[in-house]
Amino acid sequence: MYKPLKHCYHALTVAVGLLSLDVQAALPTPVAPSTAPAAGNWLELIKGYSKDAGLVIGLVIATAAFLWIAWITIAKFNEARNGRAEWGEVGLTGVVAAGVMVFISYLLTEASTTIV
């Protein structure tokens, strides 16, 4: 890199860094986890964030499961419409899918109330 350009680059980097100090000072305070530990209790804070992260991951997995079940049900419906499957299979798939969705919802509810 050409020497005068290199010096300008470094000067610009330092200037942007110094100007960003005011921006960093105005950052909002982080949101406390759902368990809201006492001030200064870092272990409970980490535990609360871990619980919230686990619940979010569980919800993402459950959403993927719901979408997968819906895809299977729609595919079975399409097969029955084209004559490759019977309508009874569509009904059975719908009943089983509804049961699985209810079971997943139950597990999510239990996980959100029992995770300490």
N, C-alpha and C positions, 0 to 999 in steps of 0.2 A: 504494500500500500504506500502511496506517495506520502512523505513525511508531513507536509503541512496539513494534508487531509486527515492524517492519523491524529495529529494534535487537536484539530477541530472536533473530531469525533469524540476524543476523550473529554474535551472541554464541554461539549454538548451533553455527554453522559453525566458529568458531574453537575451541570446546571439543572438538568431534569431531575436528578436525585435530590438536590437541595430544594427545588420547588415542590417536590412531592411530599415533603415533610408536613406541610400544612394539610394536605389531602389525607394523609395517613392519620393525622390527629383527629379528624372528623368522622372516623369510622364508627358505625353504630355498635352498641354493646351486643354480644352474642346472646342468643335466646337460650335460656336454661332448659335442660331436659324436662320431660314430663314429671319426673319425681321431685324436682326442685330441692336439691340438698342445701344444707346450711352453707353460709359463706366460708370459703377456705377449706372445705372438705373435698379434696381433689379425688379421692377414691370413690366417693359417692357420685361425684360429677361424671367421672369416667364410666361408672356403672350405669348411670342414667342414660348417658349417650349411647352406650352399648345396647341397652334395652330398646331405645328408640330405633337404632339402626337395625336391630334384629327384627323388630316389628315391620319396618319398611321393607326389608328383604323378604320377609314372609308374605307381605301384601303383593310384592312384585311377582313372587313365585305363584301365589294364588291367582293373580290376574292372568299369568301365562297359562295356568291350568284351565281357567275358565275359557280362555280363547281357544285352547286346544280342544276342549270338550265341545265347544260350539262348532268348531271346524269339522270335527268328526260327525256331529249330528247333521250338519248341513250336507256333508258329503254322502251320508247314508240316505238322506232325503233325495238327493240328486240321483243316486243309484236306483232308488225305488221308482222315481219318476221316469227313468230311462228303461225300466223293466229288468234291471240286473239284480234287484233285491226286492223282497216282499215288504209290504207296508207294515206288517207285524214287526219286522226287524227295526223299522224306523221308530215305531212306538216303544219297543223295548229299549232301543238306544236312548230315546228321550227320557224314559223313566230312570234308567241307570245314570244318565248324565245329571238329571235333577237330584238324584240321591247323592252323587259324588259332590255336586256343588253345595248341597246342604251340609254334608260332612266337612268339607273344606271350610265353610263359613263357621261351623261349630268349633273346629280346631283353631281358627284364627281368633275367635272370641275368647276361647279358653286361654290361648297363649297371651293375649293382651291383658287378661286379668290375673294370671298366675305367675307371670315372669316378674321376679322381684329384683 
